[in-house]
Amino acid sequence: MKMKISRGAGEYNIFLVILIIAILGILPFLPIKFPYSINAYCKIQPARSWALTIGTNGQLLATNFDYKEGVSDGIRATQFAREGTMNLKFDSLITSGSLIKEGDTIATIYSSDTEERLAELKGQVAIMQASMASNTTGDKESVIREYESKVAHAEEASSTQQLVVGRLKALLDKNLVSQQEYEIALGEQQLLDQEINIARSQLESAKTGVKPQEAELIKAQITALNEQIDAINRRMESFSIISPISGKVSRSYSSDTLLVISDATNYVAIIPVRSNEFPYASLGQDVTIYYNGTHDITAKIIYLGDDVHSMKGQQTRFCTALIDGYKGDLPLGMLCKCDVLCKSVSIMEYIRRFLLS
């Protein structure tokens, strides 16, 4: 009885082996296709970003990077003047998470040299306009005494500064002071001399009044100064930093990065794919991204990289997928699981790829 059972089990096993061999032999000829996908991780990035950074030599660098193309659109460098003080002031509405439109003013650069020059020109215009206000018969005695006092004060200050310049010149000849210190004192002396000339001109105008020929000359000088003021104002307007893209302000934790604006309307997924699987990826393929394990996001491959990189000891190549039409807010730089949906393959091809993966 036991011999019969053993014989029946043996025949059954032989039958199974024959059946499996027959199925395996038939499988390659069956018109059955299996879906095939590449499992990977992707990094979410904005389609474009614009960053404002500080260079190693104090330059202000504005970089516009296109993640869809994987290249920078260019860098704009602004070199601060080495004399005077430069100040960068951001708009009060620029905060982390705020939305910026293309063309919005991000910040303004202020130059102490430019502002001092502007103040000097405005002062000269004011002086000349005051001279024009004097009548042809001269001003009152009290006004004349005031101008005489200004002349005396300017001459006294100039005389005192001349003594300082003389002492510094003697010390400079002995290498006891720097050339810069002497030049600063000499420049102050020249400014004081100009103040004497202005004060004397005011006094003369107060005593005699403005003649018609002198009035025309002053008008021409005022016009020329106003044109210089307009030119400086236009230059100061060029100091405004304008956003070239629309996007969201991102917080930066780098000491040399002042501001980053990321395109909030389009995202891309940067996908590293193992080199042995990369040939199965192609342009236009759909990519399913699993955001937080619950949200499925659809993307489409728009770029296949040629360069080979090493990641965790494996050779990989990068492809870029465009996330188009997603209305949510994706955290930039986030790593997500994803599936690159490739063409369906035959059973044998599926088994071959599975064994090679």
Wavefront OBJ file of the C-alpha trace (Angstrom):
o trace
v 0.000 0.000 0.000
v 2.834 2.360 0.857
v 4.575 1.565 -2.422
v 1.520 2.650 -4.393
v 1.305 5.987 -2.588
v 4.981 6.672 -3.202
v 4.614 5.830 -6.863
v 1.613 8.125 -7.256
v 3.443 11.058 -5.604
v 6.459 10.523 -7.851
v 4.322 10.521 -10.961
v 2.644 13.736 -9.755
v 5.984 15.458 -9.229
v 7.167 14.410 -12.668
v 3.948 15.749 -14.135
v 4.494 19.099 -12.407
v 8.030 19.366 -13.707
v 6.886 18.600 -17.242
v 4.056 21.119 -16.911
v 6.422 23.857 -15.684
v 8.881 23.152 -18.500
v 6.038 23.281 -21.007
v 4.793 26.604 -19.608
v 8.281 28.075 -19.673
v 8.663 26.908 -23.230
v 5.379 28.474 -24.271
v 5.869 31.786 -22.342
v 8.189 33.435 -24.866
v 5.611 32.911 -27.612
v 2.607 34.258 -25.671
v 1.500 37.805 -26.749
v 1.321 38.930 -23.136
v 2.884 42.258 -22.117
v 3.857 43.194 -18.595
v 4.008 46.796 -17.375
v 7.538 47.815 -16.445
v 8.636 50.744 -14.328
v 11.881 52.051 -12.864
v 11.725 52.539 -9.111
v 13.802 55.455 -7.879
v 13.896 58.499 -5.631
v 13.553 62.055 -6.936
v 14.317 65.521 -5.605
v 11.712 68.261 -6.007
v 13.060 71.568 -7.335
v 11.456 74.728 -8.746
v 11.391 75.107 -12.507
v 13.428 78.292 -12.050
v 15.101 80.050 -9.153
v 16.802 83.397 -8.660
v 19.395 83.885 -5.927
v 21.064 87.001 -4.563
v 24.456 86.257 -3.003
v 27.612 88.022 -1.821
v 30.838 87.244 -3.712
v 34.258 86.724 -2.180
v 35.371 90.274 -3.081
v 32.212 91.997 -1.908
v 30.337 91.806 -5.204
v 26.579 91.449 -5.256
v 25.784 88.428 -7.468
v 22.349 87.755 -8.961
v 22.061 84.238 -10.434
v 19.102 82.953 -12.438
v 19.041 79.126 -12.684
v 16.750 77.090 -14.950
v 16.257 73.593 -13.494
v 14.318 72.433 -16.560
v 17.356 72.981 -18.744
v 19.879 72.360 -15.985
v 21.820 75.557 -16.772
v 22.203 79.068 -15.414
v 20.661 81.878 -17.443
v 23.558 84.109 -16.411
v 25.028 86.017 -13.497
v 24.766 89.755 -12.892
v 27.573 91.157 -10.722
v 27.490 94.559 -9.043
v 30.808 95.759 -7.588
v 30.447 98.157 -4.681
v 32.599 101.254 -4.746
v 35.655 100.980 -2.543
v 35.312 104.592 -1.373
v 32.422 105.597 0.809
v 29.725 103.319 2.138
v 27.305 101.090 0.219
v 24.064 100.000 1.861
v 21.652 97.326 0.590
v 18.108 97.729 1.886
v 15.380 95.148 1.186
v 11.766 96.106 0.660
v 9.720 95.772 3.850
v 7.325 93.329 2.133
v 10.116 90.832 1.357
v 9.672 88.089 3.939
v 10.074 84.316 3.899
v 7.140 82.730 2.070
v 5.899 85.956 0.443
v 4.964 85.878 -3.238
v 6.914 88.086 -5.637
v 5.854 89.092 -9.145
v 8.240 89.518 -12.042
v 9.344 93.150 -12.143
v 8.842 93.831 -8.425
v 11.543 95.846 -6.659
v 13.391 93.565 -4.245
v 15.969 95.914 -2.759
v 17.735 99.220 -3.283
v 21.453 99.982 -3.093
v 22.430 103.256 -1.447
v 25.831 104.873 -2.026
v 27.181 107.448 0.428
v 29.330 108.978 -2.332
v 26.319 109.403 -4.607
v 24.137 110.841 -1.857
v 26.873 113.268 -0.766
v 27.314 114.443 -4.349
v 23.543 114.881 -4.700
v 23.384 116.885 -1.470
v 26.268 119.074 -2.637
v 24.552 119.872 -5.938
v 21.260 120.650 -4.243
v 23.106 122.976 -1.870
v 24.678 124.839 -4.760
v 21.279 125.224 -6.422
v 19.823 126.597 -3.188
v 22.642 129.128 -2.888
v 22.199 130.346 -6.442
v 18.436 130.569 -6.069
v 18.972 132.668 -2.951
v 21.239 134.964 -4.951
v 18.561 135.289 -7.598
v 16.092 136.317 -4.906
v 18.225 139.348 -4.028
v 16.887 142.535 -5.584
v 18.947 144.942 -7.648
v 19.215 147.489 -4.785
v 20.813 145.082 -2.357
v 19.579 143.570 0.902
v 18.981 145.144 4.271
v 21.877 146.039 6.540
v 21.105 143.153 8.895
v 21.330 140.657 6.041
v 24.618 142.175 4.881
v 26.075 141.875 8.406
v 25.012 138.220 8.467
v 26.869 137.535 5.199
v 29.916 139.443 6.509
v 29.871 137.185 9.556
v 29.736 134.094 7.282
v 32.762 135.353 5.327
v 34.728 135.981 8.528
v 33.812 132.556 9.911
v 34.778 130.810 6.654
v 38.111 132.651 6.516
v 38.874 131.763 10.127
v 38.087 128.090 9.539
v 40.237 128.083 6.404
v 43.135 129.686 8.262
v 42.934 127.097 11.008
v 42.816 124.266 8.483
v 45.851 125.700 6.671
v 47.848 125.344 9.883
v 46.681 121.714 10.180
v 47.669 120.983 6.572
v 51.056 122.588 7.119
v 51.756 120.484 10.193
v 50.640 117.295 8.435
v 52.844 118.143 5.437
v 55.867 118.448 7.725
v 55.007 115.158 9.426
v 54.447 113.503 6.043
v 57.928 114.535 4.916
v 59.234 112.694 7.978
v 56.991 109.661 7.312
v 55.179 110.223 10.622
v 51.691 110.314 9.084
v 50.113 108.526 6.126
v 49.588 110.029 2.680
v 45.874 109.361 3.049
v 45.581 111.411 6.258
v 47.359 114.342 4.600
v 45.136 114.150 1.499
v 41.980 114.126 3.637
v 43.100 117.290 5.431
v 44.035 118.912 2.110
v 40.602 118.069 0.710
v 38.924 119.704 3.696
v 41.077 122.788 3.069
v 39.860 122.977 -0.514
v 36.224 122.700 0.587
v 36.728 125.536 3.081
v 38.234 127.705 0.335
v 35.138 127.063 -1.761
v 32.935 128.095 1.154
v 34.879 131.387 1.381
v 34.229 132.089 -2.291
v 30.540 131.274 -1.912
v 30.218 133.461 1.195
v 31.990 136.364 -0.521
v 29.728 135.981 -3.549
v 26.668 136.086 -1.295
v 27.989 139.185 0.452
v 28.676 140.933 -2.847
v 25.196 140.088 -4.108
v 23.663 141.379 -0.865
v 25.511 144.694 -1.194
v 25.040 145.414 -4.867
v 22.136 143.262 -5.948
v 22.099 140.990 -8.990
v 22.756 142.614 -12.348
v 20.743 141.373 -15.387
v 23.829 139.776 -16.963
v 24.708 138.067 -13.704
v 21.117 136.883 -13.320
v 21.223 135.163 -16.709
v 24.510 133.502 -15.819
v 23.107 132.232 -12.528
v 20.038 130.881 -14.314
v 22.262 128.949 -16.727
v 24.298 127.563 -13.820
v 21.148 126.501 -11.990
v 19.907 124.732 -15.130
v 23.218 122.872 -15.485
v 23.176 121.817 -11.837
v 19.585 120.579 -12.110
v 20.569 118.453 -15.107
v 23.360 116.893 -13.045
v 20.873 116.224 -10.240
v 18.491 114.521 -12.712
v 21.339 112.352 -14.024
v 22.273 111.241 -10.489
v 18.620 110.486 -9.697
v 18.393 108.295 -12.802
v 21.580 106.523 -11.743
v 20.170 105.930 -8.260
v 17.062 104.391 -9.843
v 19.342 101.879 -11.591
v 20.515 100.791 -8.140
v 17.130 99.127 -7.630
v 17.230 95.315 -7.782
v 14.309 93.920 -9.792
v 13.080 90.314 -9.620
v 13.358 88.659 -13.075
v 10.869 85.901 -12.163
v 7.624 85.404 -10.265
v 7.870 83.105 -7.284
v 8.077 82.602 -3.567
v 10.756 83.911 -1.240
v 12.671 81.062 0.395
v 14.477 81.287 3.700
v 18.244 80.843 3.426
v 20.562 79.557 6.142
v 23.779 80.418 4.296
v 25.809 83.444 5.393
v 26.587 84.501 1.818
v 23.057 83.986 0.413
v 20.846 87.033 0.923
v 17.696 85.917 -0.865
v 16.286 83.083 -2.988
v 13.119 83.338 -5.086
v 11.704 80.067 -6.453
v 9.143 79.656 -9.227
v 5.923 78.729 -7.418
v 3.939 77.749 -10.531
v 6.048 74.907 -11.954
v 8.206 72.236 -10.366
v 10.601 69.639 -11.689
v 11.765 66.304 -10.314
v 15.458 65.441 -10.603
v 15.654 61.628 -10.831
v 18.885 59.629 -10.535
v 18.501 56.339 -12.441
v 20.950 53.443 -12.345
v 22.951 53.186 -15.541
v 21.726 49.640 -16.304
v 18.100 50.851 -16.175
v 18.635 54.213 -17.840
v 18.271 52.873 -21.440
v 14.636 52.021 -20.643
v 13.811 55.673 -19.861
v 12.797 57.964 -22.722
v 11.459 61.440 -23.291
v 7.754 61.905 -22.716
v 7.373 58.992 -20.298
v 5.079 59.536 -17.326
v 6.473 59.561 -13.810
v 4.386 58.905 -10.710
v 5.704 60.703 -7.621
v 4.551 59.631 -4.165
v 4.388 62.769 -2.044
v 4.214 61.975 1.689
v 3.082 58.471 0.781
v -0.491 59.613 0.161
v -0.499 62.042 -2.759
v 0.320 60.820 -6.246
v 1.800 63.504 -8.476
v 2.192 63.013 -12.216
v 5.210 64.318 -14.090
v 6.641 63.843 -17.575
v 10.281 63.302 -18.518
v 11.659 66.295 -20.459
v 15.419 65.700 -20.233
v 17.805 62.735 -20.185
v 21.337 63.403 -18.984
v 24.456 62.082 -20.674
v 26.895 62.307 -17.773
v 27.467 59.369 -15.433
v 27.642 60.000 -11.675
v 28.469 57.794 -8.728
v 25.872 57.554 -5.973
v 26.205 55.099 -3.088
v 28.697 53.060 -5.062
v 26.441 52.764 -8.121
v 26.744 54.443 -11.499
v 23.743 56.654 -12.179
v 22.505 59.120 -14.758
v 20.019 61.920 -14.190
v 16.766 62.672 -15.901
v 14.416 65.599 -15.348
v 10.633 65.365 -15.172
v 8.328 68.384 -15.363
v 5.509 68.553 -12.806
v 2.943 70.505 -14.785
v -0.420 71.624 -13.490
v 0.071 70.720 -9.819
v -1.758 73.334 -7.754
v -0.379 72.399 -4.354
v 2.629 73.703 -2.495
v 5.588 71.330 -2.672
v 8.506 71.640 -0.230
v 11.596 72.349 -2.305
v 14.491 69.917 -1.979
v 12.218 67.138 -0.703
v 13.084 63.514 -1.579
v 10.171 61.369 -2.785
v 9.740 57.856 -4.105
v 8.796 57.705 -7.764
v 8.114 55.274 -10.605
v 9.185 55.945 -14.186
v 6.520 54.232 -16.291
v 8.326 52.552 -19.184
v 6.925 50.651 -22.163
v 5.307 47.270 -21.521
v 7.622 44.332 -22.135
v 7.262 40.634 -22.868
v 7.459 38.064 -20.093
v 10.994 37.018 -20.950
v 12.188 40.624 -21.226
v 10.612 41.384 -17.879
v 12.392 38.438 -16.289
v 15.679 39.456 -17.934
v 15.432 43.039 -16.661
v 14.456 41.800 -13.233
v 17.529 39.564 -13.045
v 19.827 42.386 -14.249
v 18.434 44.977 -11.851
l 1 2 3 4 5 6 7 8 9 10 11 12 13 14 15 16 17 18 19 20 21 22 23 24 25 26 27 28 29 30 31 32 33 34 35 36 37 38 39 40 41 42 43 44 45 46 47 48 49 50 51 52 53 54 55 56 57 58 59 60 61 62 63 64 65 66 67 68 69 70 71 72 73 74 75 76 77 78 79 80 81 82 83 84 85 86 87 88 89 90 91 92 93 94 95 96 97 98 99 100 101 102 103 104 105 106 107 108 109 110 111 112 113 114 115 116 117 118 119 120 121 122 123 124 125 126 127 128 129 130 131 132 133 134 135 136 137 138 139 140 141 142 143 144 145 146 147 148 149 150 151 152 153 154 155 156 157 158 159 160 161 162 163 164 165 166 167 168 169 170 171 172 173 174 175 176 177 178 179 180 181 182 183 184 185 186 187 188 189 190 191 192 193 194 195 196 197 198 199 200 201 202 203 204 205 206 207 208 209 210 211 212 213 214 215 216 217 218 219 220 221 222 223 224 225 226 227 228 229 230 231 232 233 234 235 236 237 238 239 240 241 242 243 244 245 246 247 248 249 250 251 252 253 254 255 256 257 258 259 260 261 262 263 264 265 266 267 268 269 270 271 272 273 274 275 276 277 278 279 280 281 282 283 284 285 286 287 288 289 290 291 292 293 294 295 296 297 298 299 300 301 302 303 304 305 306 307 308 309 310 311 312 313 314 315 316 317 318 319 320 321 322 323 324 325 326 327 328 329 330 331 332 333 334 335 336 337 338 339 340 341 342 343 344 345 346 347 348 349 350 351 352 353 354 355 356 357
